[in-house]
Amino acid sequence: MTAGFTVVAYAAIVVAAVALELTARTREAPGLGEVLAAALRIRPVRVALLAGWLWVGWHVFVRVDWQ
Amino acid sequence: MEHVHDERAGRRESRAGVVLAGVILGGLAAAAYAWWAAGLAPFSLGATVAVVGAGGVAIAAGGRARRPAPRRVTIWQAAPWIALALAAAAVQLVSYLQTPRDDHPTISSLTNSLLDSQPARAAALACWLALAVELARR
């Protein structure tokens, strides 16, 4: 994969997520917030998602060489 | 009777004022903290403690103010979102396993260039903390 192809793939996923959210609102299907809320009521999933969120913060804000 | 209503309405208003003041003060404190933490040296113990510690506090704070139970979502209703998450994970994994990074960017390598300045990092850190609270409230 080239850099351009990869960036287009990420952008396509973001566009699909926005489209899915908009579709969910008009068709009474669950949006991302509702799916996350339902998943976060399951204890192991909750622990994994919140730990994953902490890892994302550490990875993005600590393990990066911007200086 | 009217007097009692007025008193309750007044109490509600003053409680809303206290909540609003708390939200504004909390937001200002979080912004100041994010600015400070975004200036710490990368890969340092101080930065790790500042970021992960604040994330832990945000999650604990959100967990103390949980939202009411959401409506039931079946696995089939969630399937499009799960498929999208798997697609994102697949693109990320394929990029991660290949080099050079410039030709195979991961999400974090793309965000690194966006977070080059301290104001951008501070804003992103504040958003990350706010989302940590929101996630923990659900």
Backbone of each chain as ProteinMPNN parsed JSONL, in Angstrom:
{"seq_chain_A": "MTAGFTVVAYAAIVVAAVALELTARTREAPGLGEVLAAALRIRPVRVALLAGWLWVGWHVFVRVDWQ", "coords_chain_A": {"N_chain_A": [[0.838, -1.206, 0.0], [0.507, 2.238, -0.767], [1.312, 5.505, 0.661], [-0.687, 7.333, -0.028], [-2.852, 5.662, -0.716], [-3.356, 4.456, 1.75], [-4.089, 6.669, 3.328], [-6.409, 7.424, 1.975], [-7.935, 5.173, 2.533], [-8.271, 5.395, 5.341], [-9.696, 7.819, 5.347], [-11.989, 7.039, 3.973], [-13.119, 5.321, 5.818], [-13.771, 7.105, 7.859], [-15.664, 8.7, 6.5], [-17.599, 6.736, 6.004], [-18.354, 6.202, 8.625], [-19.545, 8.625, 9.385], [-21.664, 8.654, 7.562], [-23.029, 6.37, 8.401], [-23.815, 7.148, 10.965], [-25.527, 9.288, 10.366], [-27.474, 7.911, 8.893], [-28.397, 6.225, 10.881], [-29.758, 8.02, 12.515], [-31.966, 8.743, 11.0], [-33.271, 6.359, 10.555], [-33.891, 5.221, 12.939], [-32.032, 3.434, 13.893], [-29.336, 2.2, 15.982], [-26.947, 4.682, 16.891], [-23.397, 5.507, 16.964], [-22.87, 6.346, 19.599], [-24.916, 5.115, 21.078], [-24.367, 2.409, 20.618], [-21.845, 2.222, 21.762], [-22.535, 2.879, 24.397], [-24.161, 0.696, 25.075], [-22.296, -1.362, 24.837], [-20.495, -0.628, 26.806], [-21.808, -1.314, 29.095], [-21.275, -3.885, 29.549], [-19.19, -5.555, 31.603], [-16.405, -6.655, 31.155], [-15.94, -5.623, 28.599], [-16.186, -2.924, 29.099], [-13.987, -2.461, 30.815], [-11.907, -3.107, 29.036], [-12.294, -1.204, 26.96], [-12.032, 1.281, 28.306], [-9.455, 1.035, 29.369], [-8.115, 0.803, 26.969], [-8.595, 3.344, 25.955], [-7.065, 4.894, 27.717], [-4.559, 3.922, 26.993], [-4.403, 4.864, 24.361], [-4.225, 7.638, 24.816], [-1.77, 7.763, 26.192], [-0.068, 6.74, 24.213], [-0.375, 8.612, 22.126], [0.172, 11.127, 23.315], [2.402, 10.879, 24.942], [4.28, 8.956, 24.037], [5.731, 10.063, 21.724], [7.792, 11.737, 19.418], [8.101, 14.872, 19.236], [9.754, 16.947, 19.624]], "CA_chain_A": [[0.0, 0.0, 0.0], [1.233, 3.503, -0.717], [0.781, 6.423, 1.679], [-1.948, 7.896, -0.525], [-3.898, 4.637, -0.61], [-3.674, 4.273, 3.177], [-4.834, 7.853, 3.796], [-7.755, 7.326, 1.379], [-8.648, 4.121, 3.275], [-8.693, 5.991, 6.618], [-10.73, 8.828, 5.066], [-13.216, 6.318, 3.6], [-13.705, 4.797, 7.061], [-14.389, 8.255, 8.547], [-16.867, 9.061, 5.731], [-18.583, 5.673, 6.252], [-18.852, 6.369, 9.999], [-20.468, 9.776, 9.371], [-22.861, 8.212, 6.834], [-23.731, 5.41, 9.267], [-24.422, 7.92, 12.055], [-26.662, 10.032, 9.798], [-28.488, 6.912, 8.559], [-28.961, 5.737, 12.141], [-30.684, 9.019, 13.048], [-33.204, 8.798, 10.23], [-33.931, 5.044, 10.523], [-34.027, 4.745, 14.322], [-31.024, 2.418, 14.199], [-28.436, 2.771, 16.996], [-25.755, 5.419, 16.467], [-22.166, 5.071, 17.633], [-23.003, 6.588, 21.039], [-25.777, 4.086, 21.666], [-23.65, 1.122, 20.568], [-20.798, 2.294, 22.794], [-23.191, 2.842, 25.716], [-24.587, -0.681, 25.329], [-21.086, -2.18, 25.027], [-19.848, -0.245, 28.071], [-22.543, -1.904, 30.222], [-20.723, -5.237, 29.736], [-18.008, -5.208, 32.398], [-15.087, -6.86, 30.517], [-15.811, -4.693, 27.465], [-15.971, -1.608, 29.699], [-12.595, -2.4, 31.285], [-11.025, -3.101, 27.856], [-12.426, 0.061, 26.227], [-11.468, 2.4, 29.08], [-7.993, 0.826, 29.391], [-7.669, 1.139, 25.611], [-8.613, 4.812, 25.828], [-5.872, 5.382, 28.44], [-3.396, 3.576, 26.175], [-4.39, 5.794, 23.216], [-3.698, 8.914, 25.306], [-0.34, 7.584, 26.485], [0.616, 6.538, 22.927], [-0.412, 9.836, 21.306], [0.691, 12.328, 23.984], [3.661, 10.633, 25.66], [5.254, 8.225, 23.204], [5.849, 10.717, 20.419], [8.987, 12.599, 19.437], [7.784, 16.083, 18.473], [10.684, 18.044, 19.917]], "C_chain_A": [[0.871, 1.252, 0.0], [0.599, 4.387, 0.336], [-0.573, 6.966, 1.25], [-3.097, 6.928, -0.371], [-4.339, 4.473, 0.846], [-4.501, 5.445, 3.701], [-6.256, 7.827, 3.249], [-8.581, 6.272, 2.135], [-9.139, 4.654, 4.626], [-9.84, 6.986, 6.399], [-12.059, 8.149, 4.726], [-13.91, 5.774, 4.844], [-14.402, 5.923, 7.83], [-15.689, 8.649, 7.841], [-17.968, 8.025, 5.981], [-19.184, 5.82, 7.651], [-19.861, 7.522, 10.063], [-21.781, 9.372, 8.686], [-23.703, 7.269, 7.695], [-24.461, 6.142, 10.396], [-25.656, 8.668, 11.544], [-27.804, 9.078, 9.447], [-29.185, 6.423, 9.83], [-30.008, 6.716, 12.678], [-32.012, 9.021, 12.295], [-33.97, 7.476, 10.272], [-34.097, 4.424, 11.904], [-33.132, 3.548, 14.631], [-30.071, 3.036, 15.233], [-27.242, 3.5, 16.373], [-24.547, 4.931, 17.242], [-22.281, 5.228, 19.15], [-23.824, 5.516, 21.724], [-25.08, 2.727, 21.697], [-22.565, 1.098, 21.639], [-21.408, 2.177, 24.186], [-23.599, 1.421, 26.072], [-23.368, -1.57, 25.611], [-20.454, -1.893, 26.387], [-20.608, -0.749, 29.297], [-22.067, -3.328, 30.485], [-19.346, -5.068, 30.372], [-16.649, -5.459, 31.713], [-14.854, -5.907, 29.345], [-15.511, -3.295, 28.002], [-14.502, -1.439, 30.125], [-11.648, -2.286, 30.082], [-11.085, -1.749, 27.138], [-11.794, 1.226, 26.989], [-9.941, 2.266, 29.194], [-7.402, 1.178, 28.029], [-7.617, 2.642, 25.397], [-7.398, 5.43, 26.541], [-4.609, 5.115, 27.614], [-3.275, 4.533, 24.992], [-3.784, 7.137, 23.646], [-2.204, 8.842, 25.564], [0.45, 7.505, 25.175], [0.712, 7.854, 22.141], [0.305, 11.008, 21.978], [2.023, 12.127, 24.7], [4.708, 9.995, 24.754], [5.337, 8.82, 21.805], [7.007, 11.717, 20.488], [8.731, 13.85, 18.6], [8.781, 17.191, 18.723], [11.963, 17.926, 19.087]], "O_chain_A": [[1.876, 1.304, 0.709], [-0.482, 4.097, 0.849], [-1.498, 7.053, 2.057], [-4.189, 7.31, 0.051], [-5.53, 4.367, 1.14], [-5.482, 5.254, 4.419], [-7.203, 8.163, 3.96], [-9.779, 6.456, 2.35], [-10.279, 4.403, 5.017], [-10.816, 7.003, 7.148], [-13.123, 8.615, 5.133], [-15.139, 5.763, 4.92], [-15.484, 5.728, 8.384], [-16.7, 8.903, 8.497], [-19.133, 8.385, 6.149], [-20.378, 5.591, 7.844], [-20.9, 7.41, 10.713], [-22.867, 9.701, 9.163], [-24.93, 7.36, 7.716], [-25.591, 5.794, 10.738], [-26.698, 8.682, 12.199], [-28.97, 9.397, 9.675], [-30.401, 6.233, 9.853], [-31.025, 6.298, 13.231], [-33.063, 9.272, 12.885], [-35.181, 7.459, 10.053], [-34.409, 3.239, 12.024], [-33.434, 2.748, 15.516], [-30.002, 4.26, 15.352], [-26.609, 2.995, 15.446], [-24.661, 4.039, 18.082], [-21.848, 4.355, 19.901], [-23.481, 5.059, 22.815], [-25.187, 1.986, 22.674], [-22.381, 0.098, 22.332], [-20.882, 1.474, 25.049], [-23.418, 0.978, 27.207], [-23.4, -2.418, 26.503], [-19.94, -2.799, 27.044], [-20.115, -0.629, 30.418], [-22.405, -3.919, 31.511], [-18.44, -4.505, 29.757], [-15.814, -4.555, 31.692], [-13.737, -5.441, 29.118], [-14.691, -2.568, 27.44], [-13.868, -0.424, 29.838], [-10.713, -1.486, 30.091], [-10.05, -1.208, 26.75], [-11.104, 2.058, 26.4], [-9.221, 3.263, 29.123], [-6.328, 1.772, 27.941], [-6.71, 3.154, 24.741], [-6.783, 6.368, 26.034], [-3.712, 5.954, 27.539], [-2.173, 4.965, 24.653], [-2.946, 7.703, 22.945], [-1.459, 9.752, 25.199], [1.505, 8.125, 25.042], [1.754, 8.165, 21.564], [0.969, 11.796, 21.305], [2.699, 13.101, 25.03], [5.86, 10.427, 24.706], [5.043, 8.145, 20.818], [7.175, 12.437, 21.473], [9.084, 13.905, 17.421], [8.686, 18.259, 18.119], [12.856, 18.765, 19.206]]}, "seq_chain_B": "MEHVHDERAGRRESRAGVVLAGVILGGLAAAAYAWWAAGLAPFSLGATVAVVGAGGVAIAAGGRARRPAPRRVTIWQAAPWIALALAAAAVQLVSYLQTPRDDHPTISSLTNSLLDSQPARAAALACWLALAVELARR", "coords_chain_B": {"N_chain_B": [[-49.054, 28.686, 48.56], [-48.098, 29.474, 46.031], [-45.872, 30.753, 46.902], [-44.285, 28.618, 47.784], [-43.778, 27.351, 45.344], [-42.277, 29.368, 44.067], [-40.067, 29.41, 45.739], [-38.989, 26.833, 45.306], [-38.402, 26.991, 42.569], [-36.505, 28.995, 42.647], [-34.514, 27.728, 44.123], [-33.863, 25.674, 42.357], [-32.837, 27.176, 40.232], [-30.59, 28.371, 41.444], [-29.121, 26.09, 41.963], [-28.615, 25.2, 39.361], [-27.038, 27.313, 38.555], [-24.796, 26.957, 40.17], [-23.898, 24.488, 39.177], [-23.311, 25.236, 36.523], [-21.275, 27.119, 36.983], [-19.406, 25.404, 38.118], [-18.882, 23.721, 35.924], [-17.73, 25.569, 34.133], [-15.475, 26.467, 35.616], [-14.197, 23.993, 35.984], [-13.671, 23.352, 33.318], [-11.88, 25.402, 32.625], [-9.79, 24.814, 34.384], [-9.091, 22.273, 33.419], [-8.231, 22.974, 30.855], [-5.984, 24.565, 31.449], [-4.426, 22.657, 32.735], [-4.083, 20.828, 30.639], [-2.564, 22.377, 28.896], [-0.212, 22.657, 30.364], [0.57, 19.935, 30.698], [0.908, 19.199, 28.044], [3.269, 20.385, 27.451], [5.274, 18.94, 28.596], [8.261, 16.874, 28.573], [8.484, 14.462, 25.952], [8.212, 10.872, 26.274], [8.951, 10.868, 28.923], [8.865, 10.127, 32.484], [7.385, 11.929, 33.942], [5.605, 13.006, 32.018], [4.18, 10.698, 31.409], [2.923, 10.115, 33.882], [1.436, 12.478, 34.18], [-0.33, 12.422, 31.964], [-1.562, 9.813, 31.887], [-2.406, 9.678, 34.538], [-4.19, 11.891, 34.696], [-6.053, 10.996, 32.842], [-7.009, 8.743, 34.192], [-8.191, 9.981, 36.434], [-10.186, 11.422, 35.101], [-11.735, 9.309, 34.087], [-12.544, 8.132, 36.475], [-14.072, 10.242, 37.531], [-16.109, 10.443, 35.598], [-17.268, 7.933, 35.945], [-18.556, 8.255, 38.328], [-20.792, 9.624, 37.76], [-22.823, 8.268, 36.241], [-24.757, 7.767, 33.249], [-28.308, 7.149, 32.698], [-29.402, 3.713, 32.163], [-28.836, 2.53, 28.832], [-30.979, 2.045, 25.858], [-31.753, -1.302, 24.731], [-29.415, -2.882, 22.577], [-29.077, -4.934, 19.825], [-26.789, -7.497, 18.643], [-26.896, -7.586, 15.915], [-27.863, -5.111, 15.228], [-25.704, -3.625, 15.992], [-23.817, -4.502, 14.246], [-22.958, -3.086, 11.775], [-21.323, -1.063, 12.857], [-19.424, -2.534, 14.234], [-18.231, -3.836, 12.074], [-17.104, -1.651, 10.773], [-15.257, -0.792, 12.704], [-13.574, -3.015, 12.72], [-12.592, -2.858, 10.112], [-11.141, -0.469, 10.245], [-9.235, -1.247, 12.129], [-7.958, -3.24, 10.663], [-6.787, -1.825, 8.492], [-5.071, -0.219, 9.948], [-3.421, -2.172, 11.169], [-2.23, -3.476, 8.954], [-0.771, -1.338, 7.9], [0.895, -0.783, 10.074], [2.514, -3.044, 10.19], [4.158, -2.753, 8.066], [6.994, -1.172, 6.477], [8.73, 1.634, 4.882], [7.625, 4.023, 7.429], [6.7, 6.419, 6.359], [5.624, 5.686, 3.93], [3.7, 3.965, 4.724], [1.55, 4.982, 6.594], [0.46, 5.07, 10.005], [-2.384, 5.58, 12.219], [-1.467, 7.028, 14.413], [0.961, 8.027, 13.444], [0.056, 9.79, 11.586], [-1.388, 11.577, 13.189], [0.67, 12.614, 14.675], [1.984, 14.575, 13.126], [0.004, 16.464, 13.04], [-0.12, 17.236, 15.649], [2.02, 18.837, 16.252], [2.486, 21.351, 17.384], [2.391, 23.07, 20.587], [-0.129, 24.325, 21.34], [-1.943, 22.844, 19.723], [-1.541, 20.251, 20.699], [-2.322, 20.607, 23.368], [-5.032, 21.249, 23.066], [-5.946, 18.875, 21.876], [-5.377, 17.083, 23.935], [-7.079, 18.028, 25.946], [-9.54, 17.476, 24.724], [-9.335, 14.692, 24.594], [-9.399, 14.062, 27.319], [-11.976, 15.022, 27.971], [-13.513, 13.272, 26.431], [-12.848, 10.933, 27.721], [-14.163, 11.252, 30.173], [-16.799, 11.294, 29.212], [-17.025, 8.757, 27.998], [-16.756, 7.127, 30.279], [-19.049, 7.823, 31.634], [-21.035, 6.458, 30.372]], "CA_chain_B": [[-48.715, 27.683, 47.532], [-47.259, 30.149, 45.04], [-44.611, 31.041, 47.591], [-43.513, 27.365, 47.774], [-43.302, 27.172, 43.955], [-41.21, 30.36, 43.834], [-38.885, 28.984, 46.504], [-38.41, 25.668, 44.614], [-37.823, 27.47, 41.311], [-35.286, 29.73, 43.011], [-33.488, 26.751, 44.525], [-33.429, 25.0, 41.125], [-31.999, 28.121, 39.47], [-29.275, 28.555, 42.079], [-28.37, 24.843, 41.771], [-28.147, 25.22, 37.974], [-25.938, 28.285, 38.51], [-23.615, 26.322, 40.782], [-23.425, 23.469, 38.226], [-22.699, 25.944, 35.389], [-19.994, 27.671, 37.453], [-18.502, 24.261, 38.271], [-18.478, 23.268, 34.585], [-16.811, 26.575, 33.571], [-14.209, 26.402, 36.366], [-13.583, 22.706, 35.654], [-13.166, 23.454, 31.947], [-10.686, 26.258, 32.647], [-8.725, 24.066, 35.059], [-8.665, 21.206, 32.5], [-7.478, 23.601, 29.758], [-4.674, 24.953, 31.993], [-3.681, 21.417, 32.977], [-3.718, 20.267, 29.327], [-1.464, 23.201, 28.369], [0.998, 22.294, 31.123], [0.955, 18.547, 30.404], [1.339, 19.11, 26.642], [4.615, 20.94, 27.358], [6.254, 18.047, 29.24], [9.137, 16.16, 27.621], [7.948, 13.155, 25.557], [8.861, 9.647, 26.78], [9.407, 11.031, 30.305], [7.974, 9.594, 33.519], [6.471, 13.023, 34.297], [4.541, 13.075, 31.01], [3.349, 9.489, 31.57], [2.079, 10.285, 35.07], [0.503, 13.594, 33.942], [-1.363, 12.055, 30.98], [-2.325, 8.632, 32.321], [-3.047, 10.046, 35.809], [-5.362, 12.734, 34.408], [-7.049, 10.125, 32.202], [-7.609, 7.925, 35.255], [-9.085, 10.854, 37.218], [-11.345, 11.72, 34.241], [-12.573, 8.096, 34.035], [-13.164, 7.984, 37.8], [-15.101, 11.286, 37.659], [-17.233, 10.043, 34.746], [-17.893, 6.75, 36.534], [-19.377, 8.648, 39.489], [-21.999, 10.311, 37.265], [-23.253, 7.43, 35.119], [-26.031, 8.058, 32.598], [-29.261, 6.035, 32.859], [-29.127, 2.562, 31.273], [-29.285, 2.793, 27.458], [-31.907, 1.022, 25.327], [-31.066, -2.528, 24.319], [-28.914, -2.917, 21.197], [-28.716, -6.317, 19.487], [-25.512, -7.638, 17.932], [-27.149, -7.302, 14.484], [-27.953, -3.653, 15.094], [-24.356, -3.073, 16.174], [-22.909, -5.112, 13.251], [-22.262, -2.141, 10.88], [-20.276, -0.358, 13.611], [-18.357, -3.513, 14.503], [-17.535, -4.043, 10.793], [-16.298, -0.456, 10.52], [-14.128, -0.824, 13.645], [-12.652, -4.064, 12.242], [-11.937, -2.34, 8.903], [-10.138, 0.505, 10.697], [-8.166, -2.014, 12.77], [-7.223, -3.958, 9.617], [-5.935, -0.856, 7.776], [-4.027, 0.19, 10.903], [-2.496, -3.293, 11.367], [-1.468, -3.681, 7.71], [0.201, -0.231, 7.829], [1.847, -0.926, 11.18], [3.444, -4.148, 9.929], [5.006, -2.45, 6.908], [7.869, 0.001, 6.553], [8.929, 2.715, 5.847], [6.399, 4.607, 7.977], [6.212, 7.478, 5.463], [4.812, 5.067, 2.878], [2.636, 3.184, 5.357], [1.242, 5.732, 7.819], [-0.533, 4.593, 10.969], [-3.189, 6.712, 12.695], [-0.659, 7.88, 15.295], [1.971, 8.771, 12.681], [-0.657, 10.903, 10.946], [-1.731, 12.586, 14.203], [1.9, 13.249, 15.174], [2.278, 15.814, 12.395], [-1.032, 17.448, 13.4], [0.079, 17.655, 17.044], [3.387, 19.338, 16.324], [2.584, 22.559, 18.221], [1.829, 22.892, 21.941], [-1.579, 24.6, 21.385], [-2.691, 21.719, 19.131], [-1.456, 19.113, 21.641], [-3.132, 20.922, 24.547], [-6.447, 21.123, 22.671], [-6.229, 17.447, 21.679], [-5.349, 16.441, 25.256], [-8.323, 18.414, 26.632], [-10.616, 16.692, 24.08], [-9.169, 13.29, 25.014], [-9.88, 13.977, 28.706], [-13.44, 15.183, 27.947], [-14.079, 12.017, 25.908], [-12.677, 9.908, 28.769], [-15.289, 11.448, 31.106], [-18.038, 10.922, 28.524], [-17.037, 7.291, 27.87], [-16.965, 6.516, 31.6], [-20.42, 8.099, 32.078], [-21.98, 5.579, 29.663]], "C_chain_B": [[-47.754, 28.278, 46.494], [-45.879, 30.423, 45.606], [-43.692, 29.811, 47.549], [-42.93, 27.107, 46.386], [-42.128, 28.096, 43.656], [-39.912, 29.921, 44.501], [-38.176, 27.816, 45.802], [-37.729, 26.107, 43.318], [-36.513, 28.201, 41.581], [-34.158, 28.79, 43.362], [-32.928, 26.02, 43.287], [-32.474, 25.887, 40.332], [-30.62, 28.264, 40.097], [-28.437, 27.284, 41.941], [-27.805, 24.785, 40.342], [-26.974, 26.181, 37.822], [-24.66, 27.698, 39.068], [-23.022, 25.293, 39.826], [-22.711, 24.144, 37.07], [-21.335, 26.509, 35.78], [-18.963, 26.562, 37.599], [-17.978, 23.781, 36.931], [-17.464, 24.241, 33.99], [-15.449, 26.508, 34.272], [-13.449, 25.109, 36.053], [-12.966, 22.735, 34.261], [-11.894, 24.286, 31.889], [-9.502, 25.527, 33.281], [-8.185, 22.97, 34.138], [-7.829, 21.791, 31.363], [-6.074, 23.989, 30.234], [-3.807, 23.716, 32.206], [-3.186, 20.825, 31.654], [-2.546, 21.043, 28.73], [-0.148, 22.817, 29.037], [1.485, 20.898, 30.723], [1.475, 18.409, 28.968], [2.754, 19.652, 26.451], [5.686, 20.05, 27.972], [7.043, 17.269, 28.191], [8.532, 14.802, 27.268], [8.801, 12.01, 26.111], [9.302, 9.772, 28.241], [8.383, 10.431, 31.279], [6.932, 10.653, 33.892], [5.303, 13.116, 33.317], [3.601, 11.876, 31.144], [2.381, 9.652, 32.733], [1.02, 11.362, 34.811], [-0.638, 13.174, 33.018], [-2.22, 10.895, 31.498], [-3.058, 8.919, 33.641], [-4.299, 10.873, 35.573], [-6.458, 11.914, 33.731], [-7.763, 9.264, 33.235], [-8.582, 8.735, 36.101], [-10.352, 11.156, 36.41], [-12.295, 10.522, 34.197], [-13.288, 7.887, 35.378], [-14.295, 8.998, 37.977], [-16.329, 10.919, 36.825], [-17.997, 8.865, 35.332], [-18.782, 7.071, 37.729], [-20.671, 9.354, 39.056], [-22.533, 9.569, 36.048], [-24.593, 7.905, 34.561], [-26.993, 6.904, 32.867], [-28.97, 4.928, 31.839], [-29.657, 2.84, 29.869], [-30.301, 1.755, 27.016], [-31.085, -0.147, 24.785], [-30.644, -2.45, 22.846], [-28.51, -4.353, 20.894], [-27.392, -6.321, 18.714], [-25.689, -7.296, 16.45], [-27.258, -5.811, 14.25], [-26.574, -3.008, 15.18], [-23.4, -3.509, 15.071], [-22.228, -4.093, 12.32], [-21.117, -1.408, 11.583], [-19.106, -1.284, 13.921], [-17.535, -3.731, 13.226], [-16.612, -2.855, 10.499], [-15.062, -0.414, 11.432], [-13.1, -1.864, 13.2], [-11.903, -3.594, 10.996], [-10.834, -1.348, 9.295], [-8.947, -0.218, 11.323], [-7.314, -2.726, 11.724], [-6.283, -3.013, 8.868], [-4.759, -0.457, 8.664], [-2.973, -0.913, 11.044], [-1.616, -3.512, 10.134], [-0.404, -2.583, 7.582], [1.3, -0.405, 8.868], [2.918, -1.967, 10.88], [4.38, -3.878, 8.756], [5.864, -1.215, 7.153], [8.234, 0.423, 5.13], [7.599, 3.375, 6.256], [5.819, 5.692, 7.072], [5.302, 6.912, 4.364], [3.615, 4.311, 3.449], [2.234, 3.847, 6.669], [0.21, 5.022, 8.705], [-1.315, 5.82, 11.459], [-2.324, 7.634, 13.554], [0.424, 8.631, 14.529], [1.33, 9.942, 11.945], [-0.986, 12.0, 11.971], [-0.48, 13.305, 14.718], [2.186, 14.558, 14.465], [1.24, 16.891, 12.719], [-0.779, 18.034, 14.787], [1.478, 18.216, 17.264], [3.532, 20.54, 17.252], [1.932, 22.31, 19.583], [0.339, 23.241, 22.01], [-2.41, 23.441, 20.828], [-2.698, 20.527, 20.08], [-2.34, 19.35, 22.856], [-4.619, 20.766, 24.228], [-6.829, 19.654, 22.522], [-6.276, 16.715, 23.02], [-6.629, 16.759, 26.036], [-9.501, 17.63, 26.05], [-10.562, 15.231, 24.523], [-9.697, 13.099, 26.45], [-11.411, 14.076, 28.756], [-14.11, 13.897, 27.445], [-13.928, 10.88, 26.914], [-13.818, 10.01, 29.783], [-16.572, 10.92, 30.471], [-18.142, 9.4, 28.356], [-17.392, 6.641, 29.21], [-18.383, 6.763, 32.116], [-21.406, 7.12, 31.466], [-22.045, 4.185, 30.25]], "O_chain_B": [[-46.745, 27.671, 46.134], [-44.866, 30.342, 44.91], [-42.49, 29.93, 47.313], [-41.774, 26.708, 46.243], [-41.124, 27.683, 43.077], [-38.824, 30.035, 43.936], [-36.95, 27.788, 45.704], [-36.626, 25.66, 43.003], [-35.539, 28.049, 40.844], [-33.009, 28.995, 42.972], [-31.726, 25.779, 43.171], [-31.449, 25.43, 39.829], [-29.607, 28.277, 39.397], [-27.214, 27.352, 41.819], [-26.663, 24.374, 40.137], [-26.036, 25.918, 37.07], [-23.577, 27.905, 38.523], [-21.803, 25.216, 39.67], [-21.636, 23.704, 36.662], [-20.366, 26.403, 35.027], [-17.794, 26.739, 37.254], [-16.795, 23.469, 36.792], [-16.461, 23.821, 33.413], [-14.406, 26.493, 33.619], [-12.231, 25.117, 35.879], [-11.874, 22.208, 34.046], [-10.943, 23.93, 31.194], [-8.373, 25.601, 32.796], [-6.975, 22.752, 34.072], [-6.839, 21.19, 30.947], [-5.092, 23.773, 29.524], [-2.614, 23.719, 31.902], [-2.043, 20.381, 31.546], [-1.645, 20.454, 28.132], [0.884, 22.67, 28.382], [2.669, 20.704, 30.444], [2.37, 17.607, 28.702], [3.376, 19.413, 25.415], [6.874, 20.361, 27.885], [6.569, 17.034, 27.079], [8.113, 14.063, 28.158], [9.988, 12.191, 26.38], [9.963, 8.869, 28.754], [7.21, 10.255, 30.949], [5.765, 10.34, 34.126], [4.153, 13.285, 33.725], [2.385, 12.012, 31.011], [1.188, 9.374, 32.612], [-0.145, 11.193, 35.171], [-1.79, 13.531, 33.261], [-3.446, 10.987, 31.54], [-4.185, 8.465, 33.843], [-5.346, 10.608, 36.165], [-7.643, 12.106, 34.004], [-8.978, 9.076, 33.163], [-9.661, 8.256, 36.449], [-11.455, 11.149, 36.955], [-13.512, 10.691, 34.261], [-14.463, 7.521, 35.423], [-15.354, 8.663, 38.509], [-17.461, 11.066, 37.288], [-19.222, 8.801, 35.233], [-19.647, 6.279, 38.104], [-21.534, 9.645, 39.885], [-22.68, 10.142, 34.969], [-25.453, 8.381, 35.302], [-26.562, 5.807, 33.222], [-28.371, 5.173, 30.792], [-30.778, 3.323, 29.71], [-30.486, 0.729, 27.67], [-29.912, -0.01, 24.436], [-31.411, -2.012, 21.989], [-27.698, -4.934, 21.613], [-26.943, -5.294, 18.206], [-24.771, -6.788, 15.806], [-26.814, -5.295, 13.224], [-26.303, -1.992, 14.54], [-22.301, -2.968, 14.954], [-21.026, -4.213, 12.086], [-20.07, -1.162, 10.984], [-17.946, -0.874, 13.878], [-16.307, -3.803, 13.276], [-15.484, -3.033, 10.037], [-13.968, -0.052, 10.998], [-11.896, -1.627, 13.291], [-10.719, -3.891, 10.834], [-9.734, -1.384, 8.746], [-7.795, 0.145, 11.084], [-6.095, -2.813, 11.868], [-5.122, -3.348, 8.632], [-3.617, -0.366, 8.213], [-1.775, -0.631, 11.039], [-0.407, -3.709, 10.254], [0.733, -2.863, 7.2], [2.481, -0.202, 8.583], [4.078, -1.808, 11.26], [5.283, -4.667, 8.479], [5.504, -0.333, 7.933], [8.059, -0.385, 4.218], [6.601, 3.299, 5.54], [4.603, 5.873, 7.014], [4.349, 7.558, 3.928], [2.639, 4.05, 2.745], [2.543, 3.331, 7.743], [-0.77, 4.457, 8.22], [-0.954, 6.957, 11.152], [-2.419, 8.857, 13.453], [0.781, 9.748, 14.906], [1.976, 10.963, 11.708], [-0.88, 13.19, 11.675], [-0.552, 14.458, 15.143], [2.581, 15.539, 15.095], [1.544, 18.083, 12.68], [-1.163, 19.167, 15.075], [2.045, 18.079, 18.348], [4.593, 20.732, 17.847], [1.049, 21.464, 19.722], [-0.409, 22.526, 22.676], [-3.45, 23.093, 21.386], [-3.724, 19.869, 20.253], [-3.022, 18.44, 23.327], [-5.374, 20.214, 25.029], [-7.892, 19.231, 22.976], [-7.111, 15.834, 23.222], [-7.195, 15.89, 26.699], [-10.366, 17.169, 26.796], [-11.591, 14.611, 24.791], [-10.355, 12.104, 26.752], [-12.066, 13.325, 29.479], [-15.145, 13.484, 27.968], [-14.76, 9.975, 26.966], [-14.375, 8.996, 30.204], [-17.337, 10.192, 31.105], [-19.212, 8.823, 28.547], [-18.215, 5.728, 29.272], [-18.875, 6.0, 32.947], [-22.51, 6.961, 31.986], [-22.794, 3.342, 29.758]]}, "name": "protein", "num_of_chains": 2, "seq": "MTAGFTVVAYAAIVVAAVALELTARTREAPGLGEVLAAALRIRPVRVALLAGWLWVGWHVFVRVDWQMEHVHDERAGRRESRAGVVLAGVILGGLAAAAYAWWAAGLAPFSLGATVAVVGAGGVAIAAGGRARRPAPRRVTIWQAAPWIALALAAAAVQLVSYLQTPRDDHPTISSLTNSLLDSQPARAAALACWLALAVELARR"}
